[in-house]
Amino acid sequence: MPEKFTDTIIRALVRFFKAEWSGAFVAILILALAIEFSTSGRPFFHPTNLMTILNNSAAIGIVAGGMTLVIITSGIDLSVGSVMGMTAALTGYVCSFWGFPPWMAILTGLSLGLLVGAFQGTLVAYFGMPAFIATLAGLSIWRGTGHLSTGAQATPKLPINFDSFGRFNPFANLRNEYKEGNLEGYWETFGSFIDSNWLNFFRTFQMSMLIFILFFLIVSIIITNTRYGRYIYAIGSNAVGARQSGINTSLYTMMTYMLCSLSAAFGALLFLGRAPYAKSDYGQMWELDAIAAVVIGGTSLFGGRGSLWGTFMGVILLKLINNGLTLAQLDTFWQMVVTGLIILLAVGIDLVRQSKNPKNVRRLLVSVSSFMAFLTLMTPASLFLRAQISILEHNASKSIQEAGEKLANGQTARLLGPKEIDYFQQIISSNSWISVLCLLLFIVSLIPIFTPNKLLTVITAIFFILIILPLIKIDYSVTIPFLIFGSIILIISLFIDIIFERARKLNNSV
């Protein structure tokens, strides 16, 4: 007897949410669609924009890939950003001032990364030092070493060879060669195709993106098909049991820290391939971005579980947030807020997946709708607060001036003209009531989290839909996709119990 269509969908959903990367994928999908419908001008899914995201993800992606290996072993490496900065600075220094050829400078940088990893891995694996302490110390040591060795100065422009790791576009070179008539045979045909189809893909392609993807492919194959991969998962799951089964846990732990630092050094090379010069302050706070990408991708901080492809999606999600909020013309500081909330959401999905409790799933979905309500609040609240702060700064500077005090340059810049004051007053008056309404929506959306009543959930969903009308009236279309997603998610949450019950029956019938 053929299986019902609904049962097929339920089986597919169960298989999907069992994957560690499912949380990151859902977050990417929701956020990408919301940004696509809320931005004006160039759409989010424009090939140029997508290529930009991939190009910008390359360096941090390589660093996050190495971090994934360490976290799988239940470790942590807080020094990767500093290792990246030190490697970038010293690679540029030996190339610019010591006269090293580019290939030797690159080998020097990579070797430096390996040595740092070996040192920190030895402290953790053989001396029993907590990874948090060993790498936290490394965060300061390697950043300071980079500053001291180069005098905290940027090196001159690097040789063009470094472009091969970054902005180099082989398709552009091939097109130029075709135009000059230097190609023959197959290459001439390919050059003709590129010349006649100079698409956004060919125009915006960079080598850093290709290296980024190849890195994840190779490392993913290694950890899923080799002894090393099996051993690090075993160490992360149960280090004592792995040791008793004959695995040299100290050796493989040290190797993992070496690979992590090597990845940071390699990420520095990709960054140098796109940067105008080398400097020791590169990679600041990248250790937090790397950890965030790994966690968002579903890798457990307790070790023994995770995947490179989850991390890949985590990196893409972080850059998507940055790119999308920029397209939406929101303050860059909102990116930090949204990133933190996305991390909580991704970890929440992971926890819920492990609990297998429909009540927890329902609460998680309601939490997602609350997140959508918060995103709705961002635009009017941001405009209202900016205008309020500008008026207050103007009044404060005016009071200082009237008191006979001389204004500093920064204070002088805060003085507004009559037209600017009228403009900010209009923003305040037009956004005050809508900010209150969106804030009320956010508060109401929190109630079903703590009181998972179906009637309250329905009322909240209706509230989401009703607010769309006044937002359309005042031309705040940027917020409408978030409200639509929020209401849909709330409606889905009402059927979670039915879906779970059917999934159990299907599972028992197998």
C-alpha positions as a printed Julia matrix, in Angstrom:
510×3 Matrix{Float64}:
  0.0    0.0     0.0
  1.55   3.34   -1.03
  2.43   5.74    1.78
  0.28   8.84    2.31
  1.71  12.1     1.04
  1.5   13.68    4.52
  3.38  10.74    6.01
  6.13  11.13    3.41
  6.47  14.8     4.34
  6.61  13.93    8.05
  9.33  11.33    7.46
 11.33  13.88    5.44
 10.95  16.48    8.2
 12.14  14.01   10.85
 15.22  13.1     8.78
 15.92  16.77    8.12
 15.76  17.93   11.74
 17.98  15.06   12.87
 20.84  16.71   10.96
 23.02  19.03   13.05
 22.98  21.72   10.38
 19.19  21.9    10.11
 18.93  24.84   12.53
 21.43  26.93   10.57
 19.74  26.04    7.27
 16.3   27.1     8.53
 17.73  30.36    9.9
 19.45  31.06    6.55
 16.24  30.37    4.62
 14.04  32.54    6.82
 16.47  35.43    6.98
 17.34  35.31    3.27
 13.68  35.38    2.2
 12.89  38.15    4.67
 15.78  40.25    3.37
 14.81  39.53   -0.25
 11.27  40.87    0.25
 12.23  43.75    2.52
 15.1   45.38    0.62
 14.68  47.84   -2.18
 16.96  48.23   -5.16
 19.23  45.26   -5.87
 17.56  42.04   -4.58
 19.28  39.8    -2.1
 19.34  36.81   -4.48
 21.11  38.77   -7.19
 24.14  36.73   -8.36
 26.54  39.57   -7.57
 25.28  39.8    -4.0
 25.48  36.04   -3.46
 29.02  35.95   -4.83
 29.95  38.82   -2.52
 28.74  36.82    0.48
 30.82  33.8    -0.56
 33.91  35.92   -1.2
 33.59  37.64    2.18
 33.06  34.3     3.93
 36.33  32.75    2.74
 38.85  33.84    5.39
 36.6   33.49    8.45
 35.28  30.22    6.98
 38.76  28.68    6.92
 39.35  29.77   10.53
 35.95  28.39   11.61
 36.71  25.08    9.87
 39.79  24.58   12.03
 37.82  25.61   15.12
 35.26  22.89   14.32
 37.88  20.16   14.67
 38.94  21.46   18.1
 35.37  21.76   19.39
 34.54  18.24   18.18
 37.27  17.02   20.59
 35.43  19.06   23.33
 38.21  21.67   23.29
 38.32  25.36   22.41
 40.85  27.69   20.8
 40.5   31.38   21.7
 43.75  32.35   20.01
 42.85  31.88   16.32
 42.24  35.6    15.73
 45.61  36.51   17.25
 47.37  33.73   15.32
 45.84  35.1    12.16
 47.0   38.65   12.93
 50.54  37.54   13.85
 50.82  35.33   10.77
 49.57  38.08    8.45
 51.97  40.62    9.92
 55.06  38.39    9.88
 54.33  37.01    6.42
 54.13  40.54    5.07
 57.2   41.61    7.07
 59.57  38.88    5.85
 58.36  39.44    2.31
 58.67  43.25    2.33
 61.74  43.83    4.53
 63.73  40.58    4.5
 63.32  40.02    0.8
 61.75  36.56    1.07
 60.18  35.42   -2.19
 56.38  35.12   -1.87
 56.38  31.31   -1.77
 58.92  31.29    1.07
 56.98  33.96    2.99
 53.82  31.88    2.63
 55.59  28.75    3.89
 56.97  30.77    6.79
 53.48  31.91    7.77
 52.0   28.41    7.56
 54.93  26.94    9.51
 54.42  29.56   12.18
 50.78  28.5    12.49
 51.81  24.86   12.9
 54.37  25.73   15.6
 51.83  27.76   17.56
 49.32  24.9    17.35
 51.96  22.39   18.45
 52.85  24.54   21.46
 49.26  25.06   22.6
 48.3   21.46   21.78
 51.19  20.19   23.91
 50.05  22.29   26.87
 46.52  20.9    26.57
 47.21  17.28   25.58
 50.39  16.43   27.46
 50.43  18.84   30.42
 46.7   18.76   31.12
 46.27  22.53   30.97
 42.63  23.56   30.34
 42.21  24.53   26.7
 40.39  27.71   27.7
 43.38  28.93   29.76
 46.1   27.83   27.31
 44.47  29.49   24.31
 43.31  32.54   26.26
 46.96  33.13   27.13
 47.77  32.56   23.45
 45.24  35.23   22.49
 47.38  37.83   24.27
 50.81  36.33   23.52
 50.42  35.99   19.74
 48.69  39.36   19.31
 51.48  41.0    21.3
 54.14  39.12   19.35
 52.65  40.35   16.08
 52.64  43.95   17.3
 56.17  43.81   18.73
 57.75  42.11   15.72
 56.39  44.7    13.27
 56.18  47.74   15.53
 52.38  47.62   15.08
 52.94  49.14   11.62
 51.41  48.07    8.35
 53.84  46.57    5.84
 54.05  47.99    2.31
 51.87  46.64   -0.45
 52.41  42.91   -0.9
 53.52  41.29   -4.18
 50.8   40.48   -6.67
 51.39  36.74   -6.01
 49.24  37.05   -2.89
 46.26  37.91   -5.08
 46.14  34.21   -6.0
 44.73  33.58   -2.52
 42.2   36.36   -2.71
 40.87  38.72   -5.35
 42.43  36.99   -8.39
 39.84  36.23  -11.08
 41.07  33.62  -13.61
 37.98  34.16  -15.77
 38.85  37.83  -16.28
 42.38  36.87  -17.35
 41.01  34.22  -19.71
 38.64  36.74  -21.24
 41.48  39.21  -21.78
 43.66  36.51  -23.35
 40.82  35.6   -25.73
 40.35  39.22  -26.78
 44.07  39.47  -27.54
 43.9   36.28  -29.63
 46.31  34.29  -27.47
 44.1   31.2   -26.99
 43.79  28.06  -29.11
 41.6   24.96  -29.2
 39.46  24.22  -26.17
 40.65  27.33  -24.31
 39.64  29.53  -27.24
 36.13  28.05  -27.13
 35.92  28.56  -23.38
 37.26  32.11  -23.7
 34.67  32.86  -26.38
 31.89  31.62  -24.08
 33.08  33.8   -21.21
 33.48  36.84  -23.45
 29.98  36.49  -24.86
 28.43  35.61  -21.51
 30.26  37.96  -19.16
 27.83  37.11  -16.39
 27.9   38.22  -12.8
 29.41  34.89  -11.81
 32.47  35.36  -14.0
 32.75  39.06  -13.27
 32.7   38.76   -9.47
 34.46  35.41   -9.03
 37.51  35.38   -6.72
 40.0   32.62   -5.94
 39.34  32.97   -2.22
 35.84  31.61   -2.75
 37.11  28.54   -4.62
 39.77  27.87   -1.96
 37.1   28.24    0.74
 34.83  25.62   -0.85
 37.69  23.22   -1.66
 38.98  23.48    1.92
 35.62  22.41    3.33
 35.3   19.58    0.81
 38.75  18.16    1.64
 38.51  18.53    5.43
 34.97  17.12    5.44
 36.15  14.04    3.54
 39.05  13.64    5.98
 36.97  13.71    9.16
 34.24  11.45    7.74
 36.4    8.85    5.97
 39.69   8.58    7.83
 40.99   7.2    11.1
 41.8   10.72   12.28
 38.16  11.77   11.9
 36.82   8.74   13.76
 39.32   9.28   16.56
 38.54  12.96   17.2
 34.81  12.16   17.42
 35.64   9.36   19.87
 37.84  11.69   21.95
 35.09  14.31   22.06
 32.43  11.76   23.06
 34.44  10.0    25.76
 38.15  10.74   26.11
 38.69   8.11   28.83
 36.94   5.41   26.81
 38.89   6.38   23.68
 42.17   6.11   25.6
 41.23   2.71   27.02
 40.4    1.46   23.53
 43.97   2.14   22.42
 43.68   5.6    20.85
 46.61   7.91   21.49
 44.35  10.74   22.66
 47.22  13.11   23.48
 48.73  12.82   20.0
 45.44  13.33   18.16
 44.44  16.21   20.43
 47.74  17.97   19.73
 47.33  17.32   15.99
 43.89  18.94   16.13
 45.24  22.13   17.72
 48.0   22.19   15.09
 45.41  21.95   12.31
 43.33  24.67   13.95
 46.27  27.11   14.11
 47.3   26.11   10.58
 43.76  26.98    9.42
 44.07  30.37   11.13
 47.38  30.98    9.32
 45.82  29.88    6.03
 42.87  32.19    6.67
 45.38  35.02    7.13
 46.79  34.31    3.65
 43.3   34.51    2.14
 42.77  37.79    3.96
 46.1   39.14    2.67
 44.99  38.19   -0.84
 42.2   40.75   -0.57
 43.81  43.33    1.76
 46.0   46.22    0.53
 48.72  45.52    3.11
 49.65  43.28    6.05
 48.97  44.38    9.62
 49.1   42.71   13.02
 45.6   43.81   14.07
 43.91  41.6    11.48
 41.61  38.95   12.9
 40.53  40.87   16.02
 37.47  39.19   17.62
 37.46  36.58   14.86
 37.75  33.83   17.47
 34.25  34.75   18.65
 32.91  34.79   15.08
 34.51  31.39   14.46
 33.0   29.89   17.61
 29.62  31.43   16.74
 29.7   29.88   13.25
 30.58  26.46   14.67
 27.83  26.58   17.3
 25.25  27.88   14.84
 26.18  25.0    12.54
 25.12  22.48   15.19
 28.49  21.35   16.54
 28.14  20.56   20.24
 30.35  22.55   22.62
 30.52  19.37   24.71
 32.28  17.55   21.86
 31.66  14.37   19.9
 29.1   15.78   17.5
 29.19  18.19   14.58
 30.07  18.59   10.93
 32.04  20.83    8.6
 28.96  21.5     6.47
 27.12  22.78    9.53
 29.98  25.2    10.13
 29.88  26.19    6.45
 26.23  27.17    6.86
 27.02  28.94   10.11
 29.63  31.09    8.37
 27.24  31.87    5.52
 24.54  32.82    8.05
 26.85  35.26    9.87
 27.83  36.95    6.6
 24.2   36.9     5.49
 23.24  38.86    8.6
 25.95  41.39    7.88
 25.02  41.69    4.21
 21.26  41.69    4.71
 21.16  44.33    7.41
 23.45  46.48    5.29
 21.05  46.14    2.34
 18.18  46.97    4.7
 20.12  50.12    5.7
 20.03  49.32    9.4
 22.63  50.38   11.94
 25.66  48.09   12.01
 25.26  47.64   15.76
 22.0   45.79   15.06
 24.15  43.13   13.41
 25.67  42.29   16.78
 22.23  42.04   18.37
 20.8   39.86   15.6
 23.92  37.65   15.55
 23.57  36.97   19.27
 19.88  36.14   18.9
 20.59  33.86   15.93
 23.17  31.98   18.03
 20.61  31.5    20.81
 18.05  30.33   18.24
 20.43  27.84   16.63
 21.51  26.42   20.0
 17.86  26.28   21.05
 17.04  24.2    17.98
 19.88  21.85   18.88
 18.63  21.45   22.46
 15.06  20.89   21.32
 16.2   18.29   18.78
 17.87  16.35   21.55
 14.9   16.55   23.94
 12.36  15.18   21.4
  9.57  16.85   23.38
  6.7   18.42   21.36
  6.13  21.04   24.06
  9.74  22.22   23.68
  9.38  22.33   19.9
  6.23  24.42   20.23
  7.99  26.84   22.57
 10.92  27.06   20.21
  8.65  27.95   17.28
  6.95  30.61   19.37
 10.42  31.94   20.26
 11.18  32.22   16.54
  8.01  34.26   16.07
  9.14  36.5    18.94
 12.41  36.95   17.1
 10.43  38.03   14.03
  8.53  40.51   16.21
 11.84  41.88   17.47
 13.1   42.32   13.89
  9.87  44.19   13.14
 10.58  46.51   16.05
 14.13  47.3    14.9
 13.35  49.74   12.09
 10.91  52.15   13.78
 12.71  51.91   17.14
 16.09  52.58   15.53
 14.81  55.64   13.65
 12.99  56.95   16.74
 16.01  56.56   19.05
 18.43  58.08   16.52
 16.22  61.14   16.11
 15.76  61.48   19.87
 19.5   61.25   20.51
 20.24  63.82   17.78
 17.75  66.31   19.32
 19.11  65.73   22.84
 22.72  66.2    21.67
 21.7   69.42   19.9
 19.96  70.76   23.01
 22.92  69.86   25.24
 25.41  71.57   22.91
 23.13  74.62   22.63
 22.93  74.89   26.43
 26.74  74.78   26.71
 27.0   77.48   24.05
 24.4   79.71   25.74
 26.26  79.36   29.03
 29.24  81.06   27.38
 31.38  77.93   27.12
 33.43  77.15   24.02
 32.27  74.04   22.16
 34.66  71.27   21.17
 34.74  70.06   17.55
 32.5   67.09   18.32
 30.0   69.27   20.16
 29.92  71.81   17.32
 29.07  69.02   14.87
 26.02  68.15   16.97
 24.39  71.55   16.44
 21.48  71.25   14.01
 19.88  73.71   11.66
 16.11  74.51   11.67
 15.44  72.14    8.75
 17.29  69.26   10.43
 15.42  69.84   13.7
 12.07  69.77   11.87
 13.12  66.59   10.06
 14.06  64.77   13.29
 10.89  65.99   14.99
  8.84  64.48   12.16
 10.67  61.16   12.54
 10.01  61.15   16.28
  6.29  61.9    15.88
  5.76  59.42   13.02
  7.66  56.57   14.69
  6.59  56.94   18.32
  3.22  55.23   18.07
  4.35  52.54   15.64
  7.33  51.78   17.92
  4.94  51.34   20.85
  2.71  49.09   18.73
  5.66  46.91   17.62
  6.96  46.77   21.19
  3.53  45.63   22.35
  3.57  42.94   19.65
  6.95  41.73   20.86
  5.72  41.54   24.48
  2.54  39.7    23.45
  4.6   37.23   21.37
  6.55  36.28   24.51
  3.42  35.17   26.42
  2.85  31.84   24.54
  6.47  30.87   25.32
  5.73  30.7    29.02
  2.04  29.83   28.66
  1.83  27.48   25.67
 -1.95  27.8    25.31
 -3.39  27.25   21.82
 -5.93  30.06   22.18
 -3.2   32.54   23.16
 -1.13  31.35   20.2
 -4.06  31.97   17.81
 -4.62  35.45   19.29
 -0.93  36.26   18.9
 -0.98  35.11   15.25
 -4.0   37.34   14.59
 -2.16  40.25   16.25
  0.77  39.66   13.87
 -1.55  39.84   10.86
 -3.49  42.91   12.08
 -0.32  44.99   12.54
  0.52  44.5     8.87
 -2.26  46.94    7.88
 -1.0   50.07    9.72
  2.57  49.28    8.6
  1.46  49.21    4.96
 -0.35  52.51    5.52
  2.83  54.27    6.71
  4.97  52.53    4.04
  7.02  50.31    6.38
  7.12  47.41    3.94
 10.59  46.44    5.23
  8.98  44.93    8.34
  6.07  43.08    6.71
  7.96  39.85    5.73
  8.95  39.36    9.37
  5.3   39.61   10.45
  4.18  37.16    7.78
  6.85  34.63    8.79
  5.98  35.12   12.46
  2.28  34.42   11.93
  2.98  31.36    9.74
  5.34  29.89   12.35
  2.75  30.42   15.08
  0.1   28.6    13.04
  2.53  25.71   12.4
  3.19  25.43   16.14
 -0.5   24.57   16.69
 -0.07  21.29   14.78
  3.16  20.13   16.45
  1.43  17.61   18.73
 -0.37  16.02   15.77
  2.86  15.85   13.75
  4.81  14.32   16.64
  2.15  11.7    17.31
  2.06  10.68   13.66
  5.89  10.57   13.53
  5.93   8.18   16.53
  3.41   5.88   14.84
  5.43   5.88   11.62
  8.62   5.17   13.55
  7.01   2.24   15.4
  5.69   0.79   12.18
  9.16   0.56   10.64
